[in-house]
């Protein structure tokens, strides 16, 4: 009995949907060489993530300045709780998160659906050859 190769068990539709679900919005479409469609989902998601990290780094640099000032005063104690709350707040209470989470969610879900149907079309074209 011969076992089926992984490439024979997963259709293009399933592969594309899994890639978009697990890697990044649009990854499945890039796999299928639908670059423009992939960018439609990847760019808004990337923009939201970039803005979240920009805000996070701004808070981290501010914390670094605060810690440097405390060290100059001779206070070597590090307040981990304050650092955690500041960084967590920078990410999840950011104005970018309020609208951005919905953009990320929509990009991811619509990318999975679009990848699946583009893969399904590729599967049908492959079987009709």
C-alpha positions as a Markdown table, in Angstrom:
| # | Residue | x | y | z |
|---|---|---|---|---|
| 1 | Unk | 0.0 | 0.0 | 0.0 |
| 2 | Unk | 1.5 | 3.4 | -1.0 |
| 3 | Unk | 0.8 | 6.4 | 1.0 |
| 4 | Unk | -0.3 | 9.6 | -0.6 |
| 5 | Unk | 2.2 | 12.5 | -0.8 |
| 6 | Unk | 1.3 | 15.5 | 1.3 |
| 7 | Unk | 1.0 | 17.5 | -2.0 |
| 8 | Unk | -1.7 | 15.0 | -3.1 |
| 9 | Unk | -3.8 | 15.2 | 0.1 |
| 10 | Unk | -4.1 | 18.9 | 0.4 |
| 11 | Unk | -5.7 | 20.9 | -2.4 |
| 12 | Unk | -4.5 | 24.3 | -3.4 |
| 13 | Unk | -7.6 | 25.7 | -1.8 |
| 14 | Unk | -6.8 | 24.2 | 1.6 |
| 15 | Unk | -3.1 | 25.1 | 1.4 |
| 16 | Unk | -3.9 | 28.7 | 0.6 |
| 17 | Unk | -6.5 | 29.0 | 3.3 |
| 18 | Unk | -4.1 | 27.5 | 5.9 |
| 19 | Unk | -1.3 | 29.8 | 4.9 |
| 20 | Unk | -3.5 | 32.9 | 5.2 |
| 21 | Unk | -4.8 | 31.7 | 8.5 |
| 22 | Unk | -1.5 | 30.8 | 10.1 |
| 23 | Unk | 1.1 | 33.1 | 8.6 |
| 24 | Unk | -0.3 | 36.5 | 7.7 |
| 25 | Unk | -3.3 | 37.8 | 5.8 |
| 26 | Unk | -2.7 | 37.4 | 2.1 |
| 27 | Unk | 0.0 | 34.7 | 2.5 |
| 28 | Unk | -2.2 | 32.1 | 0.7 |
| 29 | Unk | -2.9 | 34.5 | -2.2 |
| 30 | Unk | 0.9 | 35.1 | -2.5 |
| 31 | Unk | 1.3 | 31.3 | -2.6 |
| 32 | Unk | -1.2 | 31.1 | -5.4 |
| 33 | Unk | 0.7 | 34.0 | -7.2 |
| 34 | Unk | -2.3 | 36.4 | -6.8 |
| 35 | Unk | 0.0 | 39.2 | -5.7 |
| 36 | Unk | -2.3 | 42.2 | -6.0 |
| 37 | Unk | -5.1 | 40.4 | -4.1 |
| 38 | Unk | -2.6 | 39.3 | -1.5 |
| 39 | Unk | -1.5 | 43.0 | -1.0 |
| 40 | Unk | -5.2 | 44.0 | -0.6 |
| 41 | Unk | -5.2 | 42.0 | 2.6 |
| 42 | Unk | -1.6 | 42.2 | 3.7 |
| 43 | Unk | -1.0 | 46.0 | 3.5 |
| 44 | Unk | -3.8 | 47.1 | 5.9 |
| 45 | Unk | -2.9 | 44.4 | 8.4 |
| 46 | Unk | 0.8 | 45.4 | 8.2 |
| 47 | Unk | -0.1 | 49.1 | 8.6 |
| 48 | Unk | -2.0 | 48.4 | 11.7 |
| 49 | Unk | 0.8 | 46.3 | 13.2 |
| 50 | Unk | 3.4 | 48.9 | 12.3 |
| 51 | Unk | 1.4 | 51.6 | 14.0 |
| 52 | Unk | 0.9 | 49.4 | 17.1 |
| 53 | Unk | 4.6 | 48.8 | 17.3 |
| 54 | Unk | 5.4 | 52.4 | 16.7 |
| 55 | Unk | 3.3 | 53.3 | 19.7 |
| 56 | Unk | 4.9 | 50.5 | 21.7 |
| 57 | Unk | 8.4 | 51.6 | 20.9 |
| 58 | Unk | 7.5 | 55.2 | 21.9 |
| 59 | Unk | 6.4 | 54.0 | 25.3 |
| 60 | Unk | 9.5 | 51.7 | 25.6 |
| 61 | Unk | 11.8 | 54.7 | 24.9 |
| 62 | Unk | 10.0 | 56.8 | 27.4 |
| 63 | Unk | 10.4 | 54.0 | 30.0 |
| 64 | Unk | 14.1 | 53.8 | 29.2 |
| 65 | Unk | 14.5 | 57.5 | 29.8 |
| 66 | Unk | 12.6 | 57.2 | 33.1 |
| 67 | Unk | 14.8 | 54.3 | 34.2 |
| 68 | Unk | 18.0 | 56.2 | 33.2 |
| 69 | Unk | 16.8 | 59.2 | 35.3 |
| 70 | Unk | 16.2 | 56.9 | 38.3 |
| 71 | Unk | 19.6 | 55.3 | 38.0 |
| 72 | Unk | 21.2 | 58.7 | 37.9 |
| 73 | Unk | 19.5 | 59.5 | 41.2 |
| 74 | Unk | 20.9 | 56.3 | 42.6 |
| 75 | Unk | 17.7 | 54.3 | 42.6 |
| 76 | Unk | 18.6 | 50.9 | 41.2 |
| 77 | Unk | 15.2 | 49.3 | 41.8 |
| 78 | Unk | 13.3 | 48.3 | 38.7 |
| 79 | Unk | 9.5 | 48.4 | 38.9 |
| 80 | Unk | 8.5 | 45.5 | 36.7 |
| 81 | Unk | 4.8 | 46.1 | 37.3 |
| 82 | Unk | 5.0 | 49.6 | 36.1 |
| 83 | Unk | 6.9 | 48.6 | 33.0 |
| 84 | Unk | 4.4 | 45.8 | 32.2 |
| 85 | Unk | 1.4 | 48.0 | 32.7 |
| 86 | Unk | 3.0 | 50.8 | 30.6 |
| 87 | Unk | 3.8 | 48.4 | 27.7 |
| 88 | Unk | 0.6 | 46.5 | 27.9 |
| 89 | Unk | -1.3 | 49.8 | 27.9 |
| 90 | Unk | 0.7 | 51.0 | 24.9 |
| 91 | Unk | -0.5 | 48.1 | 22.9 |
| 92 | Unk | -4.1 | 47.5 | 24.0 |
| 93 | Unk | -5.3 | 50.9 | 25.0 |
| 94 | Unk | -3.7 | 52.5 | 22.0 |
| 95 | Unk | -6.0 | 54.5 | 19.7 |
| 96 | Unk | -4.6 | 52.3 | 16.9 |
| 97 | Unk | -5.9 | 49.1 | 18.6 |
| 98 | Unk | -9.5 | 50.3 | 18.9 |
| 99 | Unk | -10.1 | 50.5 | 15.1 |
| 100 | Unk | -7.1 | 48.4 | 14.1 |
| 101 | Unk | -8.3 | 45.2 | 15.8 |
| 102 | Unk | -11.3 | 45.2 | 13.5 |
| 103 | Unk | -9.2 | 45.9 | 10.4 |
| 104 | Unk | -6.9 | 43.0 | 11.4 |
| 105 | Unk | -9.8 | 40.7 | 12.0 |
| 106 | Unk | -11.5 | 41.6 | 8.7 |
| 107 | Unk | -8.2 | 41.3 | 6.8 |
| 108 | Unk | -7.5 | 37.9 | 8.2 |
| 109 | Unk | -11.0 | 36.4 | 7.8 |
| 110 | Unk | -11.5 | 37.8 | 4.3 |
| 111 | Unk | -8.0 | 36.7 | 3.3 |
| 112 | Unk | -8.7 | 33.1 | 4.4 |
| 113 | Unk | -12.0 | 33.1 | 2.4 |
| 114 | Unk | -10.4 | 34.7 | -0.7 |
| 115 | Unk | -7.4 | 32.3 | -0.6 |
| 116 | Unk | -9.7 | 29.3 | -0.3 |
| 117 | Unk | -11.8 | 30.3 | -3.3 |
| 118 | Unk | -8.8 | 31.4 | -5.4 |
| 119 | Unk | -7.3 | 28.0 | -4.6 |
| 120 | Unk | -10.5 | 26.2 | -5.5 |
| 121 | Unk | -10.5 | 27.9 | -8.9 |
| 122 | Unk | -6.9 | 26.8 | -9.3 |
| 123 | Unk | -7.8 | 23.2 | -8.3 |
| 124 | Unk | -10.7 | 23.2 | -10.8 |
| 125 | Unk | -8.4 | 24.5 | -13.6 |
| 126 | Unk | -5.8 | 21.8 | -12.8 |
| 127 | Unk | -8.4 | 19.0 | -12.9 |
| 128 | Unk | -9.9 | 20.2 | -16.2 |
| 129 | Unk | -6.6 | 20.1 | -18.0 |
